[in-house]
Amino acid sequence: MVVSVDVIHTFKYPLEFVVNTHFTKYPNDKEKYVQKIDTVEQSFDKDSGVNYKKRIATCHNVVPSVLRLISVLNVKEFLLEEKAWQDAKKRSLYLKSRNLTWCKYANMWEESKFGPSPENPNWTQLKQHGVIDIQGLGAFGRVIEMFAEKFLHAGVKRGLGIMEDLLLERYQAEIGEIKDRKFKGHSEE
């Protein structure tokens, strides 16, 4: 069985601000599963204006201990790969993510696209499609799929919440800095 989730979400912030927040959101105190993210490849195509990044996320193992009785699932951490194409000319960010750990038994992948919202070009629309496909684990496969489905839906909700919280915090900090500069500019006169 294949478990999937589709999301369309609008962030009420400009695309460039959302993209910057995406690339700097982990690790943070709001997400206990992501330990670190390393950029392992990066390039910029001058002709197209596309910036490419390949990143590896190291995450705590989220599989419940009862399922870790299956030896292959009993690992301390797992790795996810994210490939990103940021097109400044088209004002878009396209992401493809997949698991590197457990890929013999489970294919987890996600495609995301950030672009200007059709409602307001100063806002950002996220369209996301994620899939988990468990293979080769026999009867335990269905149990793992049920866990994966709950985790996938909760993860989407948690991820959007983290982004919204970080965007608000960073926006308020940016506004505070602007006000401080204006105040200092007036007080020096």
One Martini backbone bead per residue (centre of mass of N, CA, C, O) as a GRO file, in nm:
protein
  189
    1MET     BB    1   0.098   0.034   0.018
    2VAL     BB    2   0.016   0.379  -0.037
    3VAL     BB    3   0.117   0.684   0.105
    4SER     BB    4  -0.043   1.011   0.090
    5VAL     BB    5   0.020   1.374   0.040
    6ASP     BB    6  -0.159   1.689   0.003
    7VAL     BB    7  -0.050   2.040  -0.036
    8ILE     BB    8  -0.190   2.371   0.020
    9HIS     BB    9  -0.005   2.676   0.095
   10THR     BB   10  -0.017   3.005   0.248
   11PHE     BB   11   0.219   3.255   0.270
   12LYS     BB   12   0.227   3.596   0.410
   13TYR     BB   13   0.498   3.609   0.224
   14PRO     BB   14   0.763   3.646   0.054
   15LEU     BB   15   0.945   3.431  -0.124
   16GLU     BB   16   1.238   3.503  -0.031
   17PHE     BB   17   1.171   3.474   0.272
   18VAL     BB   18   1.079   3.177   0.263
   19VAL     BB   19   1.332   3.053   0.139
   20ASN     BB   20   1.530   3.141   0.357
   21THR     BB   21   1.383   2.993   0.584
   22HIS     BB   22   1.405   2.710   0.474
   23PHE     BB   23   1.733   2.706   0.468
   24THR     BB   24   1.730   2.798   0.808
   25LYS     BB   25   1.537   2.608   1.002
   26TYR     BB   26   1.770   2.397   1.036
   27PRO     BB   27   1.814   2.371   1.330
   28ASN     BB   28   1.562   2.362   1.604
   29ASP     BB   29   1.353   2.380   1.887
   30LYS     BB   30   1.081   2.287   1.726
   31GLU     BB   31   1.267   2.038   1.612
   32LYS     BB   32   1.357   1.714   1.730
   33TYR     BB   33   1.455   1.541   1.466
   34VAL     BB   34   1.656   1.753   1.356
   35GLN     BB   35   2.003   1.778   1.378
   36LYS     BB   36   2.108   1.814   1.067
   37ILE     BB   37   2.250   2.014   0.786
   38ASP     BB   38   2.409   1.937   0.473
   39THR     BB   39   2.594   2.077   0.224
   40VAL     BB   40   2.716   1.882  -0.071
   41GLU     BB   41   2.589   2.073  -0.303
   42GLN     BB   42   2.674   2.347  -0.540
   43SER     BB   43   2.510   2.561  -0.792
   44PHE     BB   44   2.541   2.800  -1.076
   45ASP     BB   45   2.343   2.914  -1.346
   46LYS     BB   46   2.392   3.187  -1.540
   47ASP     BB   47   2.186   3.152  -1.771
   48SER     BB   48   1.923   3.071  -1.586
   49GLY     BB   49   1.951   3.137  -1.261
   50VAL     BB   50   2.009   2.862  -1.116
   51ASN     BB   51   1.999   2.731  -0.790
   52TYR     BB   52   2.181   2.457  -0.653
   53LYS     BB   53   2.093   2.203  -0.399
   54LYS     BB   54   2.248   1.960  -0.178
   55ARG     BB   55   2.100   1.789   0.101
   56ILE     BB   56   2.164   1.654   0.437
   57ALA     BB   57   1.965   1.489   0.672
   58THR     BB   58   1.981   1.443   1.022
   59CYS     BB   59   1.781   1.203   1.202
   60HIS     BB   60   1.585   1.090   1.422
   61ASN     BB   61   1.441   0.814   1.520
   62VAL     BB   62   1.073   0.755   1.487
   63VAL     BB   63   1.050   0.470   1.552
   64PRO     BB   64   0.903   0.264   1.735
   65SER     BB   65   1.016   0.027   1.951
   66VAL     BB   66   0.834  -0.208   1.854
   67LEU     BB   67   0.949  -0.179   1.549
   68ARG     BB   68   1.261  -0.222   1.631
   69LEU     BB   69   1.257  -0.537   1.626
   70ILE     BB   70   1.332  -0.468   1.352
   71SER     BB   71   1.652  -0.442   1.277
   72VAL     BB   72   1.647  -0.230   1.038
   73LEU     BB   73   1.493  -0.007   1.236
   74ASN     BB   74   1.748  -0.015   1.447
   75VAL     BB   75   1.829   0.310   1.448
   76LYS     BB   76   1.938   0.619   1.547
   77GLU     BB   77   1.950   0.727   1.243
   78PHE     BB   78   1.853   0.927   0.956
   79LEU     BB   79   1.847   0.992   0.600
   80LEU     BB   80   1.805   1.289   0.399
   81GLU     BB   81   1.729   1.415   0.074
   82GLU     BB   82   1.788   1.741  -0.082
   83LYS     BB   83   1.666   1.904  -0.371
   84ALA     BB   84   1.741   2.235  -0.514
   85TRP     BB   85   1.557   2.486  -0.720
   86GLN     BB   86   1.643   2.822  -0.775
   87ASP     BB   87   1.439   3.074  -0.944
   88ALA     BB   88   1.466   3.409  -0.979
   89LYS     BB   89   1.313   3.475  -1.241
   90LYS     BB   90   1.046   3.287  -1.161
   91ARG     BB   91   0.997   3.269  -0.865
   92SER     BB   92   1.129   2.975  -0.755
   93LEU     BB   93   1.089   2.655  -0.572
   94TYR     BB   94   1.234   2.329  -0.605
   95LEU     BB   95   1.164   2.010  -0.444
   96LYS     BB   96   1.353   1.703  -0.358
   97SER     BB   97   1.275   1.424  -0.151
   98ARG     BB   98   1.459   1.155   0.030
   99ASN     BB   99   1.544   0.854   0.133
  100LEU     BB  100   1.845   0.672   0.242
  101THR     BB  101   1.717   0.523   0.454
  102TRP     BB  102   1.551   0.221   0.392
  103CYS     BB  103   1.524   0.185   0.064
  104LYS     BB  104   1.457  -0.130   0.053
  105TYR     BB  105   1.166  -0.082   0.230
  106ALA     BB  106   1.144   0.242   0.177
  107ASN     BB  107   0.963   0.500   0.005
  108MET     BB  108   1.046   0.842   0.049
  109TRP     BB  109   0.872   1.125  -0.090
  110GLU     BB  110   0.911   1.475  -0.208
  111GLU     BB  111   0.727   1.750  -0.353
  112SER     BB  112   0.809   2.103  -0.399
  113LYS     BB  113   0.640   2.429  -0.450
  114PHE     BB  114   0.745   2.762  -0.479
  115GLY     BB  115   0.531   3.055  -0.516
  116PRO     BB  116   0.336   3.277  -0.616
  117SER     BB  117   0.039   3.385  -0.532
  118PRO     BB  118  -0.271   3.420  -0.682
  119GLU     BB  119  -0.385   3.625  -0.465
  120ASN     BB  120  -0.072   3.729  -0.396
  121PRO     BB  121   0.249   3.823  -0.500
  122ASN     BB  122   0.349   3.867  -0.181
  123TRP     BB  123   0.297   3.573  -0.167
  124THR     BB  124   0.321   3.214  -0.077
  125GLN     BB  125   0.306   2.908  -0.253
  126LEU     BB  126   0.246   2.571  -0.151
  127LYS     BB  127   0.327   2.264  -0.317
  128GLN     BB  128   0.259   1.924  -0.198
  129HIS     BB  129   0.407   1.586  -0.239
  130GLY     BB  130   0.367   1.274  -0.060
  131VAL     BB  131   0.545   0.948  -0.014
  132ILE     BB  132   0.478   0.609   0.109
  133ASP     BB  133   0.658   0.291   0.046
  134ILE     BB  134   0.618  -0.032   0.152
  135GLN     BB  135   0.867  -0.305   0.148
  136GLY     BB  136   0.954  -0.630   0.245
  137LEU     BB  137   0.785  -0.675   0.555
  138GLY     BB  138   0.526  -0.793   0.540
  139ALA     BB  139   0.309  -0.770   0.799
  140PHE     BB  140   0.464  -0.513   0.907
  141GLY     BB  141   0.407  -0.315   0.676
  142ARG     BB  142   0.122  -0.218   0.767
  143VAL     BB  143   0.205  -0.103   1.041
  144ILE     BB  144   0.407   0.099   0.925
  145GLU     BB  145   0.207   0.251   0.746
  146MET     BB  146   0.030   0.358   0.976
  147PHE     BB  147   0.254   0.518   1.108
  148ALA     BB  148   0.341   0.682   0.857
  149GLU     BB  149   0.075   0.829   0.812
  150LYS     BB  150   0.066   0.980   1.079
  151PHE     BB  151   0.349   1.111   1.053
  152LEU     BB  152   0.306   1.261   0.788
  153HIS     BB  153   0.068   1.441   0.873
  154ALA     BB  154   0.208   1.560   1.126
  155GLY     BB  155   0.461   1.671   0.975
  156VAL     BB  156   0.318   1.875   0.800
  157LYS     BB  157   0.191   2.038   1.027
  158ARG     BB  158   0.457   2.099   1.177
  159GLY     BB  159   0.612   2.233   0.941
  160LEU     BB  160   0.414   2.468   0.898
  161GLY     BB  161   0.429   2.578   1.186
  162ILE     BB  162   0.730   2.640   1.187
  163MET     BB  163   0.731   2.834   0.951
  164GLU     BB  164   0.530   3.039   1.066
  165ASP     BB  165   0.691   3.105   1.322
  166LEU     BB  166   0.956   3.194   1.185
  167LEU     BB  167   0.840   3.414   1.006
  168LEU     BB  168   0.729   3.590   1.233
  169GLU     BB  169   0.990   3.629   1.394
  170ARG     BB  170   1.159   3.750   1.156
  171TYR     BB  171   0.969   3.981   1.087
  172GLN     BB  172   0.971   4.120   1.364
  173ALA     BB  173   1.279   4.164   1.369
  174GLU     BB  174   1.295   4.335   1.112
  175ILE     BB  175   1.106   4.561   1.208
  176GLY     BB  176   1.273   4.633   1.459
  177GLU     BB  177   1.527   4.722   1.303
  178ILE     BB  178   1.397   4.949   1.143
  179LYS     BB  179   1.304   5.114   1.386
  180ASP     BB  180   1.585   5.152   1.511
  181ARG     BB  181   1.709   5.306   1.272
  182LYS     BB  182   1.506   5.538   1.273
  183PHE     BB  183   1.552   5.627   1.565
  184LYS     BB  184   1.858   5.682   1.539
  185GLY     BB  185   1.831   5.888   1.309
  186HIS     BB  186   1.660   6.095   1.482
  187SER     BB  187   1.853   6.119   1.741
  188GLU     BB  188   2.104   6.251   1.573
  189GLU     BB  189   1.966   6.537   1.487
   0.00000   0.00000   0.00000
